[in-house]
Amino acid sequence: MKSKVIAALGLGATVLVASQAAMAGVSVGFNLGIPAPVYVAPAPVYAPPPPPPPVVAYAPAPVAVVPVAAPVITIGWHSGRYWDGRRWYNQREWGYYHGGYGYHRW
């Protein structure tokens, strides 16, 4: 019985070695150059962005325009103060600088 097992193992090893040797070989191929069918994706299509939403302009409420007169300040006395074109003086200062009303520069 032992010899049958050894013979079976030897035969299996021989078949295994012979199959490995049979796989190692030289192969020669011949090609006619006809390409296989290939799927080509279509070109991307440009889709412009959607237009902006419409702008609704509401008419402003009517406003009455009243002309405003520009203030006019003239040189001279105004409510107890004197304007000389550059600055305001009260009566005491004006008298001091102009020698009036009993105020004198010393």
NORRA-V399107 format. One record per residue. N is the residue number from 1. OMEGA is omega as a letter, one per 30 degrees, with the letter a starting at -180 (none if undefined). BURIAL is b if it has 24 or more other ideal C-beta (glycine too) atoms within 12 Angstrom, else e. Layout:
BEGIN
N,OMEGA,BURIAL + N,OMEGA,BURIAL
END
This chain:
BEGIN
1,l,e + 2,a,e + 3,l,e + 4,l,e + 5,l,e + 6,l,e + 7,l,e + 8,l,e + 9,l,e + 10,l,e + 11,l,e + 12,l,e + 13,l,e + 14,l,e + 15,a,e + 16,l,e + 17,a,e + 18,a,e + 19,l,e + 20,l,e + 21,l,e + 22,a,e + 23,l,e + 24,a,e + 25,l,e + 26,l,e + 27,l,e + 28,a,e + 29,l,e + 30,a,e + 31,l,e + 32,l,e + 33,l,e + 34,a,e + 35,l,e + 36,l,e + 37,a,e + 38,l,e + 39,l,e + 40,a,e + 41,l,e + 42,a,e + 43,l,e + 44,a,e + 45,l,e + 46,l,e + 47,a,e + 48,l,e + 49,a,e + 50,l,e + 51,l,e + 52,l,e + 53,a,e + 54,l,e + 55,l,e + 56,a,e + 57,l,e + 58,l,e + 59,l,e + 60,l,e + 61,l,e + 62,a,e + 63,l,e + 64,a,e + 65,a,e + 66,l,e + 67,a,e + 68,l,e + 69,l,e + 70,a,e + 71,l,e + 72,l,e + 73,l,e + 74,l,e + 75,l,e + 76,a,e + 77,l,e + 78,l,e + 79,l,e + 80,l,e + 81,a,e + 82,l,b + 83,a,e + 84,a,e + 85,l,e + 86,a,e + 87,l,e + 88,l,e + 89,l,b + 90,a,e + 91,a,e + 92,l,e + 93,a,e + 94,l,e + 95,l,e + 96,a,e + 97,a,e + 98,l,e + 99,a,e + 100,l,e + 101,l,e + 102,l,e + 103,a,e + 104,l,e + 105,l,e + 106,none,e
END
